[in-house]
Amino acid sequence: MPSHHPRTPLGRRAFLTGAGAALAALALPAAPAAASGAGPFGRYGSPATRLTSRTLYVHPGGLGDHTSVQAAVDAASGTGWTLVLAPGTYRETVRVASARTGMTWIGASGDAEDVVVVYDNAAGTPKPDGSGTYGTTGSATVTLQAADFTAHAVTFANDFLRTDLPGNPGTQAVALKAQGDRSAFFHCRFLGHQDTLYTDSTALTAFARQYFAHCYVEGDVDFVFGRATAVFEHCHFRTLVRTDLTGAPYGFVFAPSTARPNPYGFLASRCRVTSEAPDGYYKLARPWVPGSDPTARPALVIRESVLDAGIDAVAPYANMRAEHPWQEQRFAEYRNTGRGAAVTVPENRPQLTAAQASAVTRGAYLGDWTPARAFGL
């Protein structure tokens, strides 16, 4: 979809819904449909007939307990709350603090296109109080600090465009920043341009495990990044056209910043990378060694995935900084297919052996945690 979209009451509808067609093309298993005639909350009941005693219903038109997601989060003090989100666009920023553990968000229709949480802050956006700009972290539409968070069928979006701040280099605009351990996302969408999905942890010494299944992520520069241990299964990554550039590279899919002591960084398994950009205009990844952790050793494995022609097959990896070359990081592939996966220069594409690949699994990365779908979804 184009990277140039007008604002509409649905939050730049072309931007928010165009991803659906690309996701459908993957023929992924369909999310459960809401019960016919069951009202805006589908099979999840209503405020009058609550799913559980710790369920809150969010409806933008006032038919639930709250009209905004943040209001429901604030009301859900303690642990183990479920928020059922009626179809609609929630234009707001949301923060789930660390004390609200075990929270679940469910898109009531079962289709992530119907439930969109979106805002348009960027790193360079001035704060209303004049205290500076938001920075990358502060730009996030949704910030999740609590452990044991689960989301199903929700879109997390940041619809900031580079033309909103012409000439401003602060174009990082995060849709979701996830920091909590044991965070799981099923059939969700993450929409943005630069720095769309920030998989983080609460501290350099904290290893946060995160799981994404049957999700869709789009962007251009480093749009999946961070230091979390993040497993992506059956996910679709979509690289966008950039109207502000005339040549390659347009950007990078992954930018891990894995802490050196952490043996596990990003794992993308049985995924797909597609592109609306010209052939070869995107790199798969570059290592991010942030100033806050100069000893980081980024880790990424992409296995048994389909990489289309938008990926530069000759040189799929690049450096973010010359002093941290990608060759010294932990990047590897295994049995990928597609034009973007062709091994034409072997030294540019480290490959796992079958024996090595046998140890690179979801179980190894997530340890004693088995992500559970909310309410059997």
Secondary structure as the mmCIF struct_conf table of DSSP 4:
data_model
#
loop_
_struct_conf.conf_type_id
_struct_conf.id
_struct_conf.beg_label_comp_id
_struct_conf.beg_label_asym_id
_struct_conf.beg_label_seq_id
_struct_conf.end_label_comp_id
_struct_conf.end_label_asym_id
_struct_conf.end_label_seq_id
BEND BEND1 SER A 3 SER A 3
TURN_TY1_P TURN_TY1_P1 PRO A 9 LEU A 10
BEND BEND2 GLY A 11 ARG A 12
HELX_RH_AL_P HELX_RH_AL_P1 ARG A 13 THR A 17
TURN_TY1_P TURN_TY1_P2 GLY A 18 GLY A 18
HELX_RH_AL_P HELX_RH_AL_P2 ALA A 19 ALA A 24
TURN_TY1_P TURN_TY1_P3 ALA A 25 ALA A 27
HELX_LH_PP_P HELX_LH_PP_P1 LEU A 28 ALA A 35
TURN_TY1_P TURN_TY1_P4 SER A 36 GLY A 37
BEND BEND3 ALA A 38 ALA A 38
TURN_TY1_P TURN_TY1_P5 PRO A 40 PHE A 41
HELX_RH_3T_P HELX_RH_3T_P1 GLY A 42 TYR A 44
STRN STRN1 SER A 46 SER A 46
TURN_TY1_P TURN_TY1_P6 PRO A 47 ALA A 48
STRN STRN2 THR A 49 THR A 49
BEND BEND4 LEU A 51 THR A 52
TURN_TY1_P TURN_TY1_P7 SER A 53 ARG A 54
STRN STRN3 THR A 55 VAL A 58
TURN_TY1_P TURN_TY1_P8 PRO A 60 GLY A 61
BEND BEND5 GLY A 62 ASP A 65
STRN STRN4 HIS A 66 HIS A 66
BEND BEND6 THR A 67 SER A 68
HELX_RH_AL_P HELX_RH_AL_P3 VAL A 69 ALA A 75
BEND BEND7 GLY A 78 THR A 79
STRN STRN5 THR A 82 LEU A 85
HELX_LH_PP_P HELX_LH_PP_P2 ALA A 86 ALA A 86
BEND BEND8 PRO A 87 PRO A 87
STRN STRN6 GLY A 88 ARG A 91
BEND BEND9 GLU A 92 GLU A 92
STRN STRN7 VAL A 94 VAL A 96
TURN_TY1_P TURN_TY1_P9 SER A 98 ALA A 99
BEND BEND10 ARG A 100 ARG A 100
TURN_TY1_P TURN_TY1_P10 THR A 101 GLY A 102
STRN STRN8 THR A 104 GLY A 107
TURN_TY1_P TURN_TY1_P11 ALA A 108 SER A 109
BEND BEND11 GLY A 110 GLY A 110
HELX_RH_3T_P HELX_RH_3T_P2 ALA A 112 ASP A 114
STRN STRN9 VAL A 115 TYR A 119
TURN_TY1_P TURN_TY1_P12 ALA A 123 GLY A 124
HELX_LH_PP_P HELX_LH_PP_P3 THR A 125 THR A 125
STRN STRN10 PRO A 126 PRO A 126
HELX_LH_PP_P HELX_LH_PP_P4 LYS A 127 LYS A 127
TURN_TY1_P TURN_TY1_P13 PRO A 128 ASP A 129
BEND BEND12 GLY A 130 SER A 131
STRN STRN11 THR A 133 THR A 133
HELX_RH_AL_P HELX_RH_AL_P4 GLY A 135 GLY A 138
TURN_TY1_P TURN_TY1_P14 SER A 139 SER A 139
BEND BEND13 THR A 141 THR A 141
STRN STRN12 VAL A 142 LEU A 144
BEND BEND14 ALA A 146 ASP A 148
STRN STRN13 THR A 150 HIS A 152
BEND BEND15 ALA A 153 ALA A 153
STRN STRN14 THR A 155 ASN A 158
HELX_RH_3T_P HELX_RH_3T_P3 ARG A 162 ASP A 164
BEND BEND16 LEU A 165 LEU A 165
TURN_TY1_P TURN_TY1_P15 PRO A 166 GLY A 167
BEND BEND17 PRO A 169 PRO A 169
BEND BEND18 ALA A 175 ALA A 175
STRN STRN15 LEU A 176 ALA A 178
BEND BEND19 GLY A 180 ARG A 182
STRN STRN16 SER A 183 PHE A 186
BEND BEND20 HIS A 187 HIS A 187
STRN STRN17 ARG A 189 LEU A 191
BEND BEND21 HIS A 193 ASP A 195
STRN STRN18 LEU A 197 THR A 199
BEND BEND22 THR A 202 ALA A 203
TURN_TY1_P TURN_TY1_P16 LEU A 204 THR A 205
STRN STRN19 ARG A 209 ALA A 213
BEND BEND23 HIS A 214 HIS A 214
STRN STRN20 TYR A 216 GLY A 219
BEND BEND24 ASP A 220 ASP A 222
STRN STRN21 VAL A 224 GLY A 226
BEND BEND25 ARG A 227 ALA A 228
STRN STRN22 THR A 229 GLU A 233
BEND BEND26 HIS A 234 HIS A 234
STRN STRN23 HIS A 236 THR A 239
HELX_LH_PP_P HELX_LH_PP_P5 LEU A 240 VAL A 241
TURN_TY1_P TURN_TY1_P17 THR A 243 ASP A 244
BEND BEND27 THR A 246 ALA A 248
STRN STRN24 GLY A 251 PRO A 256
TURN_TY1_P TURN_TY1_P18 ARG A 260 PRO A 261
BEND BEND28 PRO A 263 PRO A 263
STRN STRN25 PHE A 266 SER A 269
BEND BEND29 ARG A 270 ARG A 270
STRN STRN26 ARG A 272 SER A 275
BEND BEND30 GLU A 276 ALA A 277
HELX_LH_PP_P HELX_LH_PP_P6 PRO A 278 PRO A 278
TURN_TY1_P TURN_TY1_P19 ASP A 279 GLY A 280
STRN STRN27 TYR A 282 ALA A 285
TURN_TY1_P TURN_TY1_P20 GLY A 291 SER A 292
TURN_TY1_P TURN_TY1_P21 PRO A 294 THR A 295
STRN STRN28 ALA A 299 ARG A 303
BEND BEND31 GLU A 304 GLU A 304
STRN STRN29 VAL A 306 LEU A 307
TURN_TY1_P TURN_TY1_P22 ALA A 309 GLY A 310
STRN STRN30 ILE A 311 ILE A 311
BEND BEND32 ALA A 313 VAL A 314
STRN STRN31 TYR A 317 TYR A 317
BEND BEND33 MET A 320 ARG A 321
TURN_TY1_P TURN_TY1_P23 ALA A 322 GLU A 323
BEND BEND34 HIS A 324 HIS A 324
HELX_RH_3T_P HELX_RH_3T_P4 TRP A 326 GLU A 328
BEND BEND35 GLN A 329 GLN A 329
STRN STRN32 ARG A 330 TYR A 334
BEND BEND36 ARG A 335 ARG A 335
STRN STRN33 THR A 337 THR A 337
BEND BEND37 GLY A 338 GLY A 338
HELX_RH_3T_P HELX_RH_3T_P5 ARG A 339 ALA A 341
BEND BEND38 THR A 344 VAL A 345
HELX_RH_3T_P HELX_RH_3T_P6 PRO A 346 ASN A 348
BEND BEND39 ARG A 349 ARG A 349
STRN STRN34 GLN A 351 GLN A 351
HELX_RH_AL_P HELX_RH_AL_P5 ALA A 354 ALA A 357
TURN_TY1_P TURN_TY1_P24 SER A 358 ALA A 359
BEND BEND40 THR A 361 THR A 361
HELX_RH_AL_P HELX_RH_AL_P6 ARG A 362 LEU A 366
TURN_TY1_P TURN_TY1_P25 GLY A 367 ASP A 368
HELX_RH_3T_P HELX_RH_3T_P7 ALA A 374 GLY A 376
#
